[in-house]
Amino acid sequence: MRDESMQSSREKWFPLGIVLLALIFLYFPFLVKLIEDWGTNDDYSHGYFIPFLTLYFIYCMRDELKKIAIKPCNPGLLVILAGLGQLIVGKIGSEFFLQRTSLLVVLFGIALFLLGWQYFKMLFLPLAYLIFMIPLPAIIWNKIAFPMQLFSSYLTEQVVSTLGIPIYREGNVMHLAQTTLEVVAACSGLRSLVTMFALSGALALLSTLTAKKKIILFFSAAPIAIFANTVRLTATALMATEIGAAAAQGFLHEFSGIVVFVLGMGLLIAVSWFLGKAKKL
């Protein structure tokens, strides 16, 4: 009986294994370039961890998934074809974002076509989490980054002024008594925002909170990222004022980025704990 059960299990999962191997072969060149981008694009250096987190999310669901019967759903084939069509369009137009996100569409289609609607619903969020490993197109990133530079500069100006330190702001440039600081794209807070959303998404998927509380936890990443980045910029301005312009650059500046990351992660964990204790939400 056991041998028959194992054979039946192999027969169920064998087609999926073959399809996934074919998928890896098809997308291999695109995945290699994506991994190279993670190594050169500091905004998406967290990309290395995203596929492993997705696999871990699915692993954590293994007991629930075993209870679901495999019922292939034919409309999934249309989703697969749509994803492959997107890949072709992205390749013709040399648009990396379309090429890479087509992988997610194809994975959704495979889950629906080979495993069925119930599996698709269970796997949707873990697979959708892969979006955090794909860099946004530069044209979109820059459109968001500059307004955030201005907003971060404004918030920092307000905080520094409140602390009694003379400061004058022109756009994203802040003039202090001893030096001038420019809030460049890397310090706009967009990098922190993307990272915090990736972290809050992971916490939400791993938590046992209700759906409503998970949504709150996920979107709490935005104010936390803005707060953490404001702390970083304010600390940089204070160091430049008290120690000198050199303190706003080099090791101390980079180290402040690590501190802010830890601060943001701590605040996300605190929000998750609070939501777990709250009964009225």
Residue frames relative to the residue before (quaternion, step in Angstrom):
aa qw qx qy qz dx dy dz
M 1.0000 0.0000 0.0000 0.0000 0.00 0.00 0.00
R 0.6554 0.5217 -0.3097 0.4499 3.53 1.00 -0.89
D 0.6488 0.5159 -0.3178 0.4604 3.57 0.99 -0.88
E 0.6447 0.5191 -0.3204 0.4606 3.57 1.04 -0.80
S 0.6393 0.5277 -0.3182 0.4600 3.57 1.07 -0.81
M 0.6573 0.5043 -0.3034 0.4707 3.57 1.00 -0.88
Q 0.6484 0.5138 -0.3192 0.4623 3.56 1.01 -0.82
S 0.6407 0.5256 -0.3139 0.4634 3.56 1.02 -0.83
S 0.6402 0.5271 -0.3150 0.4617 3.55 1.05 -0.83
R 0.6435 0.5183 -0.3186 0.4645 3.56 1.00 -0.86
E 0.6546 0.5258 -0.3124 0.4442 3.56 0.94 -0.88
K 0.6502 0.5217 -0.3132 0.4550 3.58 1.10 -0.71
W 0.7846 0.3680 -0.1686 0.4696 3.56 0.86 -1.00
F 0.4871 0.6888 -0.4297 0.3219 3.62 1.21 -0.32
P 0.6656 0.4922 -0.3346 0.4503 3.67 0.80 -0.86
L 0.6334 0.5299 -0.3352 0.4535 3.59 1.01 -0.79
G 0.6461 0.5279 -0.3161 0.4516 3.58 0.98 -0.86
I 0.6492 0.5147 -0.3094 0.4669 3.57 0.97 -0.87
V 0.6690 0.5054 -0.2981 0.4562 3.58 0.91 -0.94
L 0.6621 0.5030 -0.3118 0.4598 3.59 0.96 -0.83
L 0.6232 0.5223 -0.3367 0.4748 3.61 1.06 -0.70
A 0.6460 0.5057 -0.3112 0.4798 3.58 0.99 -0.84
L 0.6328 0.5376 -0.3221 0.4547 3.56 1.07 -0.78
I 0.6430 0.5115 -0.3178 0.4733 3.58 0.98 -0.85
F 0.6461 0.5202 -0.3152 0.4611 3.58 0.97 -0.84
L 0.6699 0.5076 -0.2933 0.4556 3.59 0.96 -0.91
Y 0.7848 0.3511 -0.1677 0.4823 3.58 0.85 -0.99
F 0.3527 0.7808 -0.4706 0.2112 3.61 1.24 -0.03
P 0.6809 0.4764 -0.3219 0.4536 3.68 0.75 -0.87
F 0.6667 0.5007 -0.3033 0.4613 3.58 1.01 -0.80
L 0.6492 0.5158 -0.3112 0.4643 3.58 1.06 -0.76
V 0.6119 0.5469 -0.3449 0.4555 3.59 1.06 -0.74
K 0.6708 0.4831 -0.2926 0.4807 3.59 0.92 -0.90
L 0.6247 0.5413 -0.3356 0.4518 3.58 1.04 -0.76
I 0.6584 0.5031 -0.3020 0.4713 3.58 0.95 -0.89
E 0.6151 0.5355 -0.3368 0.4706 3.58 1.07 -0.74
D 0.6442 0.5262 -0.3187 0.4544 3.59 1.01 -0.80
W 0.6096 0.5518 -0.3539 0.4458 3.59 1.02 -0.71
G 0.6896 0.4941 -0.2785 0.4502 3.56 1.06 -0.76
T 0.7546 0.3732 -0.2022 0.5004 3.58 1.15 -0.53
N 0.6986 0.4174 -0.2538 0.5228 3.59 1.23 -0.42
D 0.3191 -0.7866 0.4987 0.1751 3.57 -0.26 1.28
D 0.5944 0.5890 -0.3640 0.4091 3.59 1.14 -0.52
Y 0.7853 0.2503 -0.1283 0.5515 3.59 1.19 -0.51
S 0.2442 0.7881 -0.5273 0.2031 3.59 1.06 0.68
H 0.5852 0.5733 -0.3678 0.4400 3.59 1.27 -0.32
G 0.4511 0.7334 -0.4262 0.2774 3.58 1.27 -0.26
Y 0.5680 0.6168 -0.3790 0.3915 3.59 1.12 -0.63
F 0.7228 0.4737 -0.2468 0.4386 3.58 1.00 -0.83
I 0.5575 0.6702 -0.3814 0.3075 3.59 1.12 -0.64
P 0.6751 0.4772 -0.3367 0.4508 3.70 0.75 -0.83
F 0.6602 0.5053 -0.3164 0.4568 3.59 1.00 -0.79
L 0.6242 0.5221 -0.3368 0.4736 3.57 1.08 -0.69
T 0.6260 0.5341 -0.3340 0.4597 3.60 1.00 -0.80
L 0.6542 0.4990 -0.3080 0.4777 3.58 0.95 -0.88
Y 0.6505 0.5129 -0.3181 0.4611 3.58 1.02 -0.77
F 0.6151 0.5427 -0.3457 0.4556 3.59 1.02 -0.78
I 0.6716 0.4885 -0.2894 0.4760 3.57 0.94 -0.94
Y 0.6221 0.5436 -0.3342 0.4537 3.58 1.05 -0.79
C 0.6534 0.5185 -0.3087 0.4571 3.58 1.01 -0.82
M 0.6841 0.4733 -0.2785 0.4799 3.60 1.21 -0.47
R 0.3651 0.8016 -0.4431 0.1669 3.57 1.29 -0.18
D 0.6655 0.5081 -0.3172 0.4454 3.61 0.94 -0.83
E 0.6606 0.4913 -0.3028 0.4802 3.57 1.03 -0.79
L 0.6547 0.5253 -0.3157 0.4424 3.57 1.01 -0.83
K 0.6181 0.5648 -0.3449 0.4243 3.59 1.08 -0.71
K 0.6576 0.5271 -0.3042 0.4440 3.56 1.16 -0.58
I 0.6418 0.5310 -0.3173 0.4533 3.58 1.26 -0.31
A 0.3821 -0.7172 0.5368 0.2271 3.56 -0.89 0.94
I 0.4367 -0.6805 0.5255 0.2646 3.54 -1.08 0.81
K 0.0866 0.7868 -0.6008 0.1118 3.55 -0.63 1.20
P 0.3033 -0.7928 0.4993 0.1734 3.60 0.07 1.28
C 0.1783 -0.7857 0.5898 0.0550 3.53 -1.02 0.92
N 0.4317 -0.7656 0.4198 0.2266 3.58 -0.39 1.26
P 0.6041 0.5634 -0.3854 0.4112 3.68 0.95 -0.65
G 0.5257 0.6392 -0.4065 0.3870 3.59 1.21 -0.38
L 0.5877 0.5812 -0.3668 0.4269 3.57 1.17 -0.61
L 0.6262 0.5325 -0.3305 0.4637 3.58 1.08 -0.71
V 0.6270 0.5247 -0.3279 0.4733 3.57 1.08 -0.75
I 0.6320 0.5266 -0.3257 0.4661 3.59 1.00 -0.83
L 0.6730 0.4934 -0.2939 0.4661 3.57 0.89 -0.93
A 0.6228 0.5293 -0.3381 0.4666 3.59 1.07 -0.72
G 0.6540 0.5134 -0.3064 0.4635 3.58 1.01 -0.83
L 0.6630 0.4876 -0.3022 0.4810 3.57 0.96 -0.83
G 0.6149 0.5338 -0.3381 0.4718 3.57 1.10 -0.68
Q 0.6322 0.5238 -0.3191 0.4734 3.56 1.04 -0.81
L 0.6235 0.5388 -0.3312 0.4596 3.58 1.04 -0.79
I 0.6612 0.5059 -0.3070 0.4611 3.59 0.91 -0.90
V 0.6546 0.5070 -0.3084 0.4683 3.58 0.94 -0.91
G 0.6634 0.5094 -0.2972 0.4604 3.58 0.97 -0.90
K 0.6443 0.5173 -0.3125 0.4686 3.56 1.07 -0.78
I 0.6582 0.5075 -0.3084 0.4626 3.58 0.93 -0.89
G 0.7524 0.3859 -0.2002 0.4948 3.56 0.99 -0.89
S 0.3703 -0.7472 0.4683 0.2920 3.59 1.32 0.02
E 0.3945 0.6995 -0.4821 0.3502 3.55 1.04 0.87
F 0.3345 -0.7969 0.4725 0.1726 3.57 -0.20 1.33
F 0.6402 0.5461 -0.3404 0.4194 3.58 0.95 -0.85
L 0.6557 0.4969 -0.3078 0.4780 3.60 0.96 -0.82
Q 0.6382 0.5325 -0.3265 0.4501 3.58 0.96 -0.85
R 0.7300 0.4560 -0.2471 0.4450 3.55 0.82 -1.03
T 0.6846 0.4683 -0.2997 0.4714 3.59 0.93 -0.81
S 0.5215 0.6182 -0.4248 0.4065 3.60 1.20 -0.30
L 0.5650 0.5968 -0.3781 0.4261 3.59 1.17 -0.57
L 0.6509 0.5114 -0.3159 0.4638 3.58 0.98 -0.83
V 0.6409 0.5239 -0.3229 0.4588 3.58 0.97 -0.89
V 0.6635 0.4990 -0.3031 0.4679 3.59 0.95 -0.89
L 0.6426 0.5175 -0.3255 0.4618 3.60 0.99 -0.78
F 0.6144 0.5264 -0.3387 0.4803 3.58 1.04 -0.75
G 0.6703 0.5125 -0.2930 0.4496 3.56 0.92 -0.94
I 0.6431 0.5193 -0.3196 0.4633 3.57 0.99 -0.84
A 0.6437 0.5232 -0.3230 0.4556 3.59 0.92 -0.90
L 0.6951 0.4659 -0.2727 0.4747 3.58 0.94 -0.88
F 0.7074 0.4888 -0.2696 0.4336 3.59 0.84 -1.00
L 0.7861 0.3454 -0.1785 0.4804 3.60 0.82 -0.95
L 0.7822 0.3502 -0.1714 0.4859 3.59 1.05 -0.72
G 0.5283 -0.6616 0.3989 0.3522 3.57 1.08 -0.57
W 0.7312 -0.4722 0.3015 0.3891 3.51 -1.37 0.34
Q 0.6661 0.5098 -0.3136 0.4450 3.60 0.90 -0.87
Y 0.6363 0.5020 -0.3149 0.4939 3.59 1.01 -0.77
F 0.6359 0.5483 -0.3255 0.4347 3.56 0.96 -0.91
K 0.6618 0.5053 -0.3066 0.4612 3.59 0.92 -0.90
M 0.6682 0.4985 -0.2981 0.4649 3.58 0.99 -0.80
L 0.7553 0.4119 -0.2050 0.4666 3.58 0.96 -0.90
F 0.4470 0.7340 -0.4406 0.2592 3.58 1.23 -0.30
L 0.7289 0.4394 -0.2644 0.4536 3.63 0.67 -1.02
P 0.6438 0.5014 -0.3490 0.4608 3.66 0.89 -0.74
L 0.6746 0.4707 -0.2997 0.4833 3.60 1.00 -0.78
A 0.6368 0.5285 -0.3282 0.4555 3.59 1.02 -0.79
Y 0.5609 0.6181 -0.3777 0.4008 3.60 1.17 -0.57
L 0.5578 0.6272 -0.3792 0.3895 3.59 1.19 -0.50
I 0.5094 0.6575 -0.4234 0.3590 3.60 1.20 -0.36
F 0.6220 0.5709 -0.3405 0.4138 3.59 1.13 -0.59
M 0.6442 0.5074 -0.3415 0.4593 3.62 1.21 -0.18
I 0.6593 0.5151 -0.2962 0.4608 3.59 1.28 -0.24
P 0.3934 -0.7374 0.4963 0.2349 3.63 -0.55 1.12
L 0.4893 -0.6360 0.5121 0.3062 3.54 -1.09 0.75
P 0.5894 -0.5427 0.4357 0.4102 3.62 -1.14 0.45
A 0.5995 -0.6058 0.3875 0.3513 3.57 -1.00 0.84
I 0.6381 0.5465 -0.3388 0.4235 3.59 0.98 -0.79
I 0.6659 0.4708 -0.2933 0.4989 3.60 1.09 -0.73
W 0.6324 0.5481 -0.3270 0.4391 3.56 0.96 -0.93
N 0.6982 0.4740 -0.2754 0.4605 3.58 0.86 -0.96
K 0.6074 0.5558 -0.3467 0.4494 3.59 1.11 -0.66
I 0.6959 0.4430 -0.2598 0.5020 3.56 1.11 -0.74
A 0.6509 0.5765 -0.3189 0.3772 3.57 0.95 -0.95
F 0.6866 0.5073 -0.3177 0.4127 3.61 0.81 -0.92
P 0.6509 0.4824 -0.3391 0.4781 3.65 0.86 -0.77
M 0.6485 0.5071 -0.3250 0.4654 3.58 1.06 -0.69
Q 0.5782 0.5596 -0.3731 0.4619 3.58 1.15 -0.57
L 0.6704 0.4910 -0.2911 0.4741 3.56 0.92 -0.93
F 0.6665 0.5067 -0.3017 0.4562 3.58 0.92 -0.92
S 0.6585 0.5028 -0.3047 0.4697 3.60 0.96 -0.88
S 0.6310 0.5296 -0.3231 0.4658 3.56 1.05 -0.80
Y 0.6506 0.5217 -0.3092 0.4572 3.57 0.97 -0.89
L 0.6722 0.4936 -0.3037 0.4608 3.59 0.85 -0.95
T 0.6543 0.5095 -0.3135 0.4626 3.58 0.97 -0.87
E 0.6220 0.5411 -0.3374 0.4544 3.57 0.99 -0.80
Q 0.6698 0.5058 -0.3022 0.4519 3.58 0.90 -0.91
V 0.6718 0.4933 -0.2982 0.4651 3.58 0.94 -0.87
V 0.6692 0.4971 -0.3003 0.4635 3.59 0.88 -0.96
S 0.6373 0.5188 -0.3266 0.4670 3.61 1.00 -0.79
T 0.6383 0.5338 -0.3155 0.4563 3.57 1.01 -0.84
L 0.6674 0.4893 -0.2900 0.4806 3.58 1.13 -0.66
G 0.5521 -0.6600 0.3643 0.3562 3.57 1.30 0.06
I 0.5185 0.6221 -0.4210 0.4086 3.58 1.23 0.37
P 0.4517 -0.6964 0.4811 0.2821 3.61 -0.73 0.99
I 0.1360 0.7831 -0.5926 0.1309 3.57 -0.83 0.98
Y 0.0766 -0.7745 0.6272 0.0314 3.53 -1.09 0.78
R 0.1665 -0.8203 0.5446 0.0523 3.57 -0.76 1.05
E 0.0525 -0.7465 0.6628 0.0236 3.53 -1.12 0.85
G 0.8088 -0.1196 0.0419 0.5743 3.58 -0.17 1.27
N 0.7719 -0.2715 0.2285 0.5275 3.56 -0.58 -1.17
V 0.5689 0.5566 -0.3862 0.4662 3.59 1.27 0.41
M 0.1249 -0.8015 0.5839 0.0324 3.56 -0.78 1.08
H 0.2104 -0.7866 0.5739 0.0871 3.55 -0.75 1.09
L 0.0965 -0.7759 0.6232 0.0170 3.54 -0.78 1.14
A 0.7239 -0.4423 0.2962 0.4388 3.56 -1.29 0.17
Q 0.8053 0.3052 -0.1381 0.4891 3.59 0.89 -0.93
T 0.8214 0.0808 -0.0082 0.5646 3.58 1.14 -0.42
T 0.3467 -0.6926 0.5842 0.2425 3.54 -1.36 0.05
L 0.1413 -0.7951 0.5875 0.0518 3.55 -0.88 0.99
E 0.1585 -0.7724 0.6083 0.0906 3.54 -0.99 0.86
V 0.3074 -0.7317 0.5793 0.1860 3.55 -0.86 0.98
V 0.1469 -0.8171 0.5555 0.0472 3.56 -0.10 1.33
A 0.7442 -0.4190 0.2741 0.4421 3.57 -1.32 0.17
A 0.6487 0.5389 -0.3220 0.4302 3.58 1.00 -0.82
C 0.7313 0.3868 -0.2177 0.5179 3.59 1.20 -0.52
S 0.3915 0.7551 -0.4555 0.2626 3.57 1.26 0.19
G 0.5088 -0.6349 0.4236 0.3983 3.54 1.21 -0.55
L 0.4887 0.6713 -0.4317 0.3524 3.58 1.27 -0.17
R 0.6151 0.5387 -0.3422 0.4629 3.57 1.05 -0.74
S 0.6606 0.4947 -0.2985 0.4794 3.57 0.94 -0.92
L 0.6299 0.5552 -0.3302 0.4312 3.57 1.02 -0.82
V 0.6694 0.4892 -0.2958 0.4745 3.59 0.90 -0.95
T 0.6698 0.5023 -0.2988 0.4580 3.58 0.93 -0.91
M 0.6626 0.5044 -0.3059 0.4615 3.58 0.96 -0.87
F 0.6377 0.5084 -0.3355 0.4715 3.59 1.02 -0.70
A 0.6249 0.5230 -0.3372 0.4714 3.60 1.05 -0.72
L 0.6711 0.4896 -0.2904 0.4749 3.59 0.99 -0.84
S 0.6779 0.4825 -0.3039 0.4640 3.58 0.88 -0.92
G 0.6138 0.5441 -0.3444 0.4567 3.58 1.10 -0.67
A 0.6527 0.5057 -0.3095 0.4717 3.57 1.00 -0.84
L 0.6551 0.5082 -0.3130 0.4633 3.58 0.93 -0.89
A 0.6537 0.5203 -0.3135 0.4513 3.57 0.98 -0.86
L 0.6789 0.4939 -0.2933 0.4574 3.58 0.94 -0.88
L 0.7151 0.4462 -0.2517 0.4756 3.58 1.06 -0.72
S 0.6075 0.5905 -0.3534 0.3967 3.59 1.18 -0.46
T 0.4171 -0.6781 0.5436 0.2659 3.54 -1.33 0.27
L 0.3261 0.7652 -0.4914 0.2581 3.58 1.22 0.43
T 0.5905 -0.5378 0.4484 0.4013 3.55 -1.29 0.26
A 0.6875 -0.4877 0.3348 0.4212 3.57 -1.24 0.39
K 0.6471 0.5256 -0.3198 0.4502 3.60 0.97 -0.87
K 0.6818 0.4820 -0.2860 0.4702 3.58 0.92 -0.90
K 0.6118 0.5443 -0.3483 0.4562 3.60 1.08 -0.64
I 0.6370 0.5207 -0.3196 0.4701 3.56 1.04 -0.80
I 0.6417 0.5146 -0.3157 0.4729 3.58 1.00 -0.87
L 0.6471 0.5191 -0.3136 0.4620 3.58 0.96 -0.90
F 0.6553 0.5256 -0.3179 0.4397 3.57 0.90 -0.91
F 0.7544 0.3995 -0.2226 0.4709 3.59 0.77 -1.01
S 0.4996 0.6278 -0.4402 0.4032 3.60 1.24 -0.09
A 0.4881 0.6741 -0.4221 0.3595 3.59 1.25 -0.29
A 0.6301 0.5720 -0.3395 0.4007 3.60 1.03 -0.78
P 0.7262 0.3975 -0.2762 0.4882 3.67 0.63 -0.94
I 0.6154 0.5460 -0.3531 0.4455 3.58 1.08 -0.66
A 0.6576 0.5057 -0.3112 0.4636 3.60 0.94 -0.86
I 0.6540 0.5069 -0.3088 0.4690 3.57 0.98 -0.86
F 0.6523 0.5127 -0.3077 0.4659 3.58 0.96 -0.88
A 0.6800 0.5003 -0.2939 0.4484 3.57 0.85 -1.00
N 0.6667 0.4926 -0.3063 0.4681 3.58 0.98 -0.82
T 0.6194 0.5321 -0.3371 0.4687 3.59 1.08 -0.70
V 0.6116 0.5369 -0.3346 0.4752 3.57 1.07 -0.76
R 0.6593 0.5170 -0.3058 0.4522 3.57 0.94 -0.90
L 0.6948 0.4708 -0.2783 0.4670 3.57 0.83 -0.98
T 0.6353 0.5199 -0.3272 0.4681 3.58 1.03 -0.76
A 0.6483 0.5105 -0.3129 0.4704 3.58 0.96 -0.87
T 0.6313 0.5282 -0.3282 0.4635 3.58 1.04 -0.78
A 0.6559 0.5072 -0.3041 0.4690 3.57 0.98 -0.88
L 0.6494 0.5157 -0.3110 0.4643 3.59 1.00 -0.82
M 0.6544 0.5047 -0.3111 0.4693 3.59 0.97 -0.86
A 0.6469 0.5196 -0.3164 0.4598 3.56 1.00 -0.84
T 0.6754 0.4950 -0.2876 0.4649 3.58 1.06 -0.77
E 0.7632 0.4035 -0.1997 0.4634 3.56 0.84 -1.02
I 0.7823 0.3272 -0.1594 0.5055 3.58 0.97 -0.86
G 0.6131 -0.5191 0.3782 0.4600 3.56 0.98 -0.85
A 0.7000 -0.4967 0.3208 0.4004 3.53 -1.27 0.40
A 0.6147 0.5773 -0.3530 0.4053 3.58 1.06 -0.73
A 0.6052 0.5838 -0.3529 0.4103 3.58 1.15 -0.59
A 0.6432 0.5295 -0.3152 0.4545 3.57 1.19 -0.46
Q 0.7181 0.3744 -0.2345 0.5377 3.56 1.26 -0.04
G 0.7587 0.4365 -0.2620 0.4066 3.52 -1.33 -0.09
F 0.8680 -0.1374 0.0885 0.4690 3.52 -1.24 -0.66
L 0.6738 0.5095 -0.3117 0.4351 3.58 0.82 -0.98
H 0.6393 0.5214 -0.3247 0.4625 3.58 1.03 -0.77
E 0.6750 0.4784 -0.2904 0.4808 3.58 0.93 -0.91
F 0.6436 0.5269 -0.3233 0.4513 3.57 0.99 -0.83
S 0.6126 0.5514 -0.3485 0.4463 3.57 1.07 -0.71
G 0.6021 0.5577 -0.3536 0.4487 3.58 1.13 -0.62
I 0.6429 0.5115 -0.3145 0.4756 3.58 1.03 -0.78
V 0.6404 0.5279 -0.3178 0.4586 3.56 0.98 -0.90
V 0.6626 0.5080 -0.3032 0.4593 3.58 0.95 -0.89
F 0.6141 0.5392 -0.3418 0.4641 3.59 1.05 -0.73
V 0.6619 0.4924 -0.2961 0.4814 3.57 0.94 -0.93
L 0.6288 0.5356 -0.3256 0.4601 3.59 1.02 -0.83
G 0.6689 0.5032 -0.2963 0.4600 3.57 0.89 -0.94
M 0.6515 0.5064 -0.3146 0.4692 3.57 0.95 -0.86
G 0.6438 0.5272 -0.3166 0.4554 3.58 0.99 -0.85
L 0.6623 0.5014 -0.3018 0.4678 3.58 0.99 -0.85
L 0.6272 0.5253 -0.3378 0.4654 3.60 1.03 -0.72
I 0.6489 0.5035 -0.3110 0.4783 3.57 0.97 -0.85
A 0.6351 0.5287 -0.3226 0.4616 3.58 1.05 -0.80
V 0.6449 0.5079 -0.3163 0.4755 3.60 0.99 -0.84
S 0.6392 0.5271 -0.3190 0.4603 3.57 0.99 -0.86
W 0.6505 0.5077 -0.3070 0.4741 3.59 0.98 -0.86
F 0.6587 0.5136 -0.3099 0.4542 3.59 0.92 -0.92
L 0.6593 0.5048 -0.3086 0.4640 3.58 0.94 -0.87
G 0.6354 0.5352 -0.3259 0.4512 3.56 1.09 -0.73
K 0.6906 0.4647 -0.2645 0.4870 3.58 1.13 -0.71
A 0.6226 0.5681 -0.3420 0.4155 3.58 1.08 -0.71
K 0.2449 -0.8037 0.5321 0.1046 3.57 -0.84 0.97
K 0.6943 0.5069 -0.2823 0.4258 3.59 1.13 -0.52
L 0.5918 0.5787 -0.3768 0.4159 3.59 1.24 -0.16
